[in-house]
Amino acid sequence: MPILSFRAVALRAGIYVLILAGLMQIVMTVDARHAGAPDFSETSLTELTQAALLLLCTILMLVIRQRYRVLRSVSLLMAAFFAISFVRENDQWLDAYAFDGAWECLVVLLALPALALVIRARRDFLEEFSLIANSLGFGLFAGGFLTTYVFSRLYGRSELWQALMGEHYLRIVKDAAEEITELAGYSLLLFASLELLLLARRLRDNRRSPPA
């Protein structure tokens, strides 16, 4: 496993902090201060950014698989996961402009072939997983997954916010808290994808290097 230097980790951490700060500034400027009232609906910049991050994660996984040609099973499974999440994030648009239940059909079409290929190459998948299990990229992925798909769902429950605000309960506050938490989680998933891309490049370069 290629070892990262402290300088490299610190540099990338600084870049990720700047990206997060930029995203939060955009949320505050555009959605929180939306004309008339805060807007965290399906057409808000927060929601559109979430979809864009998922699309970018999907593309990065496909680059790992097709260009670097390492971690092929892992990257395929993760690409399918990100693509399914992208479809789910846009379910309202698909139901409105395609047909009701369109997103469910797309999820099945994405999930079944990917799972079949990974199961077929399960030995390769397990070997590849051992390469990334202790990596920074997988740690960020685990954090992003838990933040987006577990914590944000629990944090965004109406019962919690009704208990916190009582008779002053405002749905927009709950929506903002949930969507911003999801945005943070998707950002971690993007950082994870970038780290895995860099890891894939190092693995490819190591394979090309002649033995000492």
Secondary structure, DSSP 8 states (H G I E B T S, - for coil): -----HHHHHHHHHHHHHHHHHHHHHIIIIIIT-SSS---STTSHHHHHHHHHHHHHHHHHHHIIIII--SHHHHHHHHHHHHHHHHHHTHHHHHHHT-TTHHHHHHHHHHHHHHHHHHHTHHHHHHHHHHHTTSHHHHHHHHHHHIIIIIHHHHT-HHHHHHHHGGG--HHHHHHHHHHHHHHHHHHHHHHHHHHHHHHHHHHHHHHS---
